[in-house]
Amino acid sequence: MEKRVFLAILLSFAVLFFYQALLPPPSPGDATGPLGDPVGPGSSPPLTGPLTPGNLTTPVPSVPAPPLESVPVVGDTQDREVVLETEFVRAVFTNRGGRLQHWALKPFRNDDGVPIDVVPAIVPPGMPLPFSLRVEDPTLTARLNDTLYSVSRPDDGTVSFTMETAEGLSVRKIFTLDPETFIVSFTADVQQNGQPINPTVQWGPGMTDEIARRPQGSFFSPAFIYPAQAIYYTDGGVEREAGSALGTGAVREGQYRWAGVDDHYFISAVLQPPAPLRLEYQPVSIASPTSPEEVGQYVAYAVRFPAPPENVRFYIGPKQLDVMRRIDPEFTRAIYFGMFAWLAAPLLDALRWIYGYIGSWGWSIITLTILINLAMFPLRHKSVVSMRRMQELQPQMKAIQERYAKYKITDPERQKMNSEVMELYRTKGVNPASGCVPMLLTMPFLFAFYAMLGQAIEIRGESFWWIPDLARRDPLFITPVMMGLSMFWQQRIMPTTADPTQQKIMMFMPIMIAVTMLFAPSGLVIYWLVSNVWSIGQQYFTIMVIGPPKTVGAVKGGKEEKQIKAAPPDVVLPPARRKK
């Protein structure tokens, strides 16, 4: 029984690995383009082939901006940049349209040590900057986003952009940064001849993060790191739609607790918006300005509120459990822990608590792994003891099975075999389930740790030993190879009731798992390696406590012979082996 449980564990990990790569979310139904036009034969096809900054286009045709016909009455005469800073964010706005140009997250840095800017450095033609406004009139839309606004800063955390034209158009956009989080509050007041206009707020492509990019043709990266996708919370659950499932664009309408776009580690989302909310999504591919072979997978999104936005909050930052929990406990569900989120979140809290004392994420992972294995020590010990006792009963089990081998499975006589087996278990005081149940109880911890380390932004960019980033693969592949060897040794010393052929087949499983983990986050591989080493040590300790296996045969002629007297009294022995 234990070999089936062990095989189930290994296959379950294989399913977790290949799920994201091979099973994308289903494509939406009647999608419409992000401009509100139905997606049909007239729409531009999705982008294919490598992209470079010189040939960037968008899947849907953009409306050319008409020339501005008048100089604003209230505005500015030259382009300016306005910088707002907090402990967490450095936001750079442009007075051309009063839009966001850069949103740098100070605590998180790229490979060059520069704070991550979640606004793409290169935006394809026709794609808006964040907090662009769109209305039904294309001419008015162009004026809203291309005119130079006047700037005022009532305090260090707020900036106001104002523009008025002689034609009666007046616009005021206000941004306020929360000094303690990654939230910006946004207000847009647009009026034409004194009549309010409710614009659509456009974010543009997001999110951008070098770790979510992958060279074209790479197979392993998507299994552990996923690019931008549409995400929203509705009807008490989280819906995710990969960029590849959005076609050339999609529109969603309804009541949402939060909604936006995220990638593996970061998210841009509007929080607790008024209902009904209209969401517009469009997949976009953008090549890296420095490495054309690296193509970023983005999703542009826009939101339209039932009334002009006033102090609407946008979260633009990391998917960090403690930060998101303070904002809204349900917001933490944007972190994809899977079905074991109920256990993965407490494990992440425990990991952060340990880090507060140790100061190293690598050693924190090792420490938490040891603590978890220490807590599971009694269960594993009981499992090994039970499997050892089952192993010692194999000669008697085989004798019973041989007696009934001549009967078909449907023969009533064959049913007596089960009765004899259960009687053997009873007389020997062995519970066949006691070797499997403890292993099953440990599985949620394995899966939860797997999910937690695969999503924890805390280990992103953190070095340990020769590994520069615990969120990426081991550059030297040392830890996955050691993990495979430890699995092989662990399986080799584990008591088993499987026949030699089955044992040889099971020996291939460590090789398969080690290959799949070559490109896994290093933190996850370290956890698995340490857990295996602990299990091996516990195995030897248990063997030392319970002693070597009991002799199941007598030595005769230099070879071990099965102990016949151990068979049940009612076993009829072959004539050649009966005692005289």
ZIFEN-V204348 format. One record per residue. N is the residue number from 1. SS is DSSP state (H for helix, E for strand, - for the rest). BURIAL is # if it has 24 or more other ideal C-beta (glycine too) atoms within 12 Angstrom, else .. D_LAST is the distance of its C-alpha to the last C-alpha in Angstrom with 2 decimals. Layout:
n-><N	N>
ss-><SS	SS>
burial-><BURIAL	BURIAL>
d_last-><D_LAST	D_LAST>
This chain:
n-><1	2	3	4	5	6	7	8	9	10	11	12	13	14	15	16	17	18	19	20	21	22	23	24	25	26	27	28	29	30	31	32	33	34	35	36	37	38	39	40	41	42	43	44	45	46	47	48	49	50	51	52	53	54	55	56	57	58	59	60	61	62	63	64	65	66	67	68	69	70	71	72	73	74	75	76	77	78	79	80	81	82	83	84	85	86	87	88	89	90	91	92	93	94	95	96	97	98	99	100	101	102	103	104	105	106	107	108	109	110	111	112	113	114	115	116	117	118	119	120	121	122	123	124	125	126	127	128	129	130	131	132	133	134	135	136	137	138	139	140	141	142	143	144	145	146	147	148	149	150	151	152	153	154	155	156	157	158	159	160	161	162	163	164	165	166	167	168	169	170	171	172	173	174	175	176	177	178	179	180	181	182	183	184	185	186	187	188	189	190	191	192	193	194	195	196	197	198	199	200	201	202	203	204	205	206	207	208	209	210	211	212	213	214	215	216	217	218	219	220	221	222	223	224	225	226	227	228	229	230	231	232	233	234	235	236	237	238	239	240	241	242	243	244	245	246	247	248	249	250	251	252	253	254	255	256	257	258	259	260	261	262	263	264	265	266	267	268	269	270	271	272	273	274	275	276	277	278	279	280	281	282	283	284	285	286	287	288	289	290	291	292	293	294	295	296	297	298	299	300	301	302	303	304	305	306	307	308	309	310	311	312	313	314	315	316	317	318	319	320	321	322	323	324	325	326	327	328	329	330	331	332	333	334	335	336	337	338	339	340	341	342	343	344	345	346	347	348	349	350	351	352	353	354	355	356	357	358	359	360	361	362	363	364	365	366	367	368	369	370	371	372	373	374	375	376	377	378	379	380	381	382	383	384	385	386	387	388	389	390	391	392	393	394	395	396	397	398	399	400	401	402	403	404	405	406	407	408	409	410	411	412	413	414	415	416	417	418	419	420	421	422	423	424	425	426	427	428	429	430	431	432	433	434	435	436	437	438	439	440	441	442	443	444	445	446	447	448	449	450	451	452	453	454	455	456	457	458	459	460	461	462	463	464	465	466	467	468	469	470	471	472	473	474	475	476	477	478	479	480	481	482	483	484	485	486	487	488	489	490	491	492	493	494	495	496	497	498	499	500	501	502	503	504	505	506	507	508	509	510	511	512	513	514	515	516	517	518	519	520	521	522	523	524	525	526	527	528	529	530	531	532	533	534	535	536	537	538	539	540	541	542	543	544	545	546	547	548	549	550	551	552	553	554	555	556	557	558	559	560	561	562	563	564	565	566	567	568	569	570	571	572	573	574	575	576	577	578	579	580>
ss-><-	H	H	H	H	H	H	H	H	H	H	H	H	H	H	H	H	H	H	H	H	H	-	-	-	-	-	-	-	-	-	E	-	-	-	-	-	E	-	-	-	-	-	-	-	-	-	-	-	-	-	-	-	-	-	-	-	-	-	-	-	-	-	-	-	-	-	-	-	-	-	-	-	E	-	-	-	-	-	-	E	E	E	E	E	-	-	-	E	E	E	E	E	E	-	E	-	-	E	E	E	E	E	E	E	E	E	E	E	-	-	-	-	-	E	E	E	-	-	-	-	-	-	-	-	-	-	-	-	E	-	E	E	E	-	-	-	H	H	H	H	H	H	H	H	H	-	E	-	E	E	E	E	E	E	-	-	E	E	E	E	E	E	E	-	-	-	-	E	E	E	E	E	E	E	E	E	-	-	-	-	-	E	E	E	E	E	E	E	E	E	E	-	-	E	E	E	-	-	E	E	E	E	E	E	E	-	-	-	H	H	H	-	E	E	-	-	-	-	-	H	H	H	H	-	-	-	-	E	E	E	E	E	E	-	-	E	E	E	E	E	E	H	H	H	-	-	-	-	E	E	E	E	E	-	-	-	E	E	E	E	E	-	-	-	E	E	E	E	E	E	-	-	-	-	-	E	E	E	E	E	E	E	E	E	E	E	-	-	-	-	-	-	E	E	E	E	E	E	E	E	E	E	E	-	-	-	-	-	-	-	E	E	E	E	E	E	E	-	-	H	H	H	H	H	H	H	-	H	H	H	H	H	H	-	-	-	H	H	H	H	H	H	H	H	H	H	H	H	H	H	H	H	H	H	H	H	H	-	-	H	H	H	H	H	H	H	H	H	H	H	H	H	H	H	-	H	H	H	H	H	H	H	H	H	H	H	H	H	H	H	H	-	H	H	H	H	H	H	H	H	H	H	-	-	-	-	-	-	-	-	H	H	H	H	H	H	H	H	H	H	H	H	H	H	H	H	H	-	-	-	-	-	H	H	H	H	H	H	H	H	H	H	H	H	H	H	H	H	H	H	H	H	H	H	-	H	H	H	-	-	-	-	E	-	-	E	-	-	-	-	-	-	-	-	-	-	H	H	H	H	H	H	H	H	H	H	H	H	H	H	H	H	-	-	-	-	-	-	H	H	H	H	H	H	H	-	-	H	H	H	H	H	H	H	H	-	-	-	-	-	H	H	H	H	H	H	H	H	H	H	H	H	H	H	H	H	H	H	H	H	H	H	H	H	H	-	-	-	-	-	-	E	E	E	E	-	-	E	E	E	E	-	H	H	H	-	-	-	-	-	-	-	-	H	H	H	-	-	->
burial-><#	#	#	.	#	#	#	.	#	#	.	#	#	.	.	#	#	.	.	#	#	.	.	.	.	.	.	#	.	.	#	#	#	#	#	#	.	.	#	.	.	.	.	#	.	#	#	.	.	.	#	.	.	.	.	#	#	#	#	#	.	#	#	.	.	.	.	#	.	.	.	#	.	.	#	#	.	.	.	.	.	#	#	#	.	#	.	#	#	#	#	#	#	#	#	#	#	#	#	#	#	#	#	#	#	.	#	#	.	#	.	.	.	.	#	#	#	#	#	#	#	#	#	#	.	#	#	#	#	#	#	#	#	#	#	.	.	.	#	#	#	#	#	#	#	#	#	#	#	#	#	.	.	.	.	.	#	#	#	#	#	#	#	#	#	.	.	.	#	#	#	#	#	#	#	#	#	#	.	.	#	#	#	#	#	#	#	#	#	#	#	#	.	.	.	.	#	#	#	#	#	#	#	#	#	#	#	#	#	#	#	#	#	#	.	.	.	.	.	#	#	#	#	#	#	#	#	#	#	#	#	#	#	#	.	.	.	#	#	#	#	#	#	#	#	#	#	#	#	#	#	#	.	.	.	#	#	#	#	#	#	#	#	#	#	#	#	#	#	#	#	#	#	.	.	.	#	#	#	#	#	#	#	#	#	#	#	#	.	.	.	.	.	#	#	#	#	#	#	#	#	#	#	#	#	.	.	#	#	.	#	#	#	#	#	#	#	#	#	#	#	#	#	#	.	.	#	.	.	.	#	#	#	#	#	#	#	#	.	#	#	.	#	#	#	#	#	#	.	#	#	#	.	#	#	.	.	.	.	#	#	#	#	#	#	#	#	#	#	#	#	#	#	.	.	#	#	.	#	#	#	#	#	#	#	#	#	#	#	#	#	#	#	#	#	#	#	#	#	#	#	.	#	#	.	.	.	.	.	.	.	.	.	.	.	.	#	.	.	#	#	.	.	#	#	.	.	.	.	#	.	#	.	#	#	#	.	#	#	#	.	#	#	#	#	#	#	#	#	#	#	#	#	#	#	#	#	#	#	#	#	#	.	#	#	.	#	.	#	#	#	#	#	#	.	.	.	.	#	#	.	#	#	#	.	#	#	#	.	#	#	.	.	#	#	#	#	#	.	.	.	.	.	.	.	#	#	.	#	#	.	.	#	#	.	#	#	#	#	#	#	#	#	#	#	#	#	#	#	#	#	#	#	#	#	#	.	#	#	.	.	#	.	.	.	.	.	.	.	.	.	#	.	.	.	.	.	.	.	.	.	#	.	.	.	#	#	#	.	.	#	.	.	.	.	.	.	.	.	.>
d_last-><37.73	39.24	39.73	41.82	43.91	44.47	45.46	47.81	49.47	50.11	51.41	53.64	55.26	55.79	57.51	59.73	60.70	61.68	63.20	66.66	66.85	65.74	66.71	70.37	72.01	73.33	76.86	79.55	81.26	85.03	85.85	89.38	90.84	91.65	95.33	94.74	95.15	92.54	90.24	90.91	91.85	94.81	92.77	91.97	88.43	86.01	86.37	84.26	83.98	84.58	87.44	89.96	92.74	95.19	93.68	92.41	92.97	91.72	90.01	93.02	96.68	98.61	102.07	104.65	106.56	110.23	112.82	113.99	117.53	118.73	118.32	116.80	119.25	116.68	114.28	114.20	115.63	112.80	109.01	107.49	104.06	103.25	100.37	98.66	96.08	93.70	90.90	88.53	90.67	93.51	95.18	97.88	100.16	102.85	106.14	106.10	104.82	103.59	100.05	97.06	96.61	93.91	91.40	89.74	86.84	87.37	83.87	82.21	82.98	82.31	81.15	84.64	84.71	87.28	86.94	85.55	88.25	86.82	89.91	89.44	91.77	92.55	93.24	93.62	97.05	97.46	94.88	96.38	96.05	94.47	96.74	98.89	100.53	100.77	103.03	103.85	106.93	105.91	109.26	108.79	105.20	106.48	109.16	106.65	104.48	107.01	109.85	110.35	109.97	111.68	109.38	109.50	107.12	107.68	104.99	102.39	99.65	101.73	103.63	105.90	107.07	110.18	111.99	114.93	116.85	120.30	118.72	117.43	113.84	112.58	109.12	107.57	104.05	102.68	99.53	98.21	95.25	93.01	92.92	89.42	87.50	87.63	89.74	93.18	95.32	97.46	100.62	102.56	105.93	107.41	110.64	112.97	116.49	115.19	112.42	108.85	106.40	102.63	101.17	97.64	96.22	94.53	92.04	91.53	88.44	85.82	83.73	83.88	81.33	80.37	76.69	76.73	78.17	75.96	76.77	76.91	73.71	71.49	68.29	66.52	69.41	69.79	66.24	67.15	70.97	72.95	76.71	79.35	78.79	80.55	79.30	80.53	79.46	80.10	78.73	76.54	74.71	75.22	75.90	75.56	76.92	76.41	79.48	77.96	77.66	81.34	82.70	86.34	86.80	85.90	87.61	85.98	87.92	86.97	86.43	84.61	83.73	83.86	83.95	84.41	82.61	79.86	77.73	74.61	76.30	79.83	81.59	85.12	85.46	88.10	87.12	87.61	90.27	92.36	91.32	91.46	90.71	90.88	88.60	89.14	86.57	86.84	84.44	86.09	84.92	86.74	86.25	86.18	89.61	88.05	85.06	85.88	82.28	81.26	82.07	82.11	80.96	83.33	84.25	87.86	88.55	91.54	92.07	94.80	95.34	97.01	99.95	101.20	98.73	99.76	97.70	94.62	91.82	89.93	86.89	86.65	83.99	80.34	77.49	76.92	75.03	77.08	80.41	79.69	78.32	81.63	83.52	81.42	77.76	77.38	78.80	75.62	73.86	75.58	72.88	70.05	66.93	65.33	63.20	62.16	65.76	65.08	62.83	64.43	67.81	66.53	64.58	67.82	69.63	67.00	67.37	71.13	70.81	68.66	71.11	73.87	72.29	70.86	73.54	71.26	69.71	66.99	65.87	66.32	63.82	61.33	61.93	61.55	58.36	56.88	58.05	56.51	53.16	53.35	53.89	50.88	48.66	46.83	46.12	44.77	42.69	41.12	40.54	38.77	36.55	35.62	34.91	32.69	30.61	30.49	29.37	26.44	25.31	25.38	21.67	21.04	24.25	23.27	19.98	22.16	24.75	22.49	21.39	25.11	26.37	26.85	29.26	32.90	34.54	36.64	33.78	33.42	29.60	30.15	31.98	28.91	27.61	30.51	29.73	26.18	27.60	30.26	27.85	25.87	29.24	30.19	27.17	27.44	31.21	32.09	35.23	35.19	39.01	39.42	39.01	41.66	44.28	45.32	45.83	47.94	50.05	50.97	52.10	55.58	56.36	55.42	57.61	60.42	60.57	60.58	63.50	65.37	65.42	66.29	69.41	70.52	73.96	73.69	71.64	73.98	75.74	73.84	72.63	69.55	68.52	69.28	69.37	72.99	72.22	69.16	70.05	69.70	67.00	66.07	68.50	66.05	62.91	61.20	59.94	58.41	56.58	55.27	54.29	52.30	50.50	49.72	48.31	46.12	44.79	44.38	42.28	40.19	39.10	38.75	35.26	34.49	31.96	33.61	31.98	33.30	35.90	37.33	37.48	39.52	41.88	42.40	43.41	46.50	47.78	49.15	51.13	52.62	53.57	55.07	57.23	58.54	59.41	61.42	64.62	63.77	65.89	64.93	64.73	62.01	60.00	60.36	59.00	55.93	55.39	55.66	53.36	50.69	51.07	50.77	47.61	46.04	47.00	45.66	42.37	41.93	43.06	40.52	37.70	38.99	39.04	35.62	33.93	31.85	29.20	25.99	23.12	21.20	18.71	17.37	19.07	17.34	19.64	22.60	21.73	20.79	17.61	17.54	15.85	13.39	13.50	17.19	16.95	18.32	16.24	17.35	16.25	14.28	12.18	12.47	9.98	9.87	8.95	6.31	3.77	0.00>
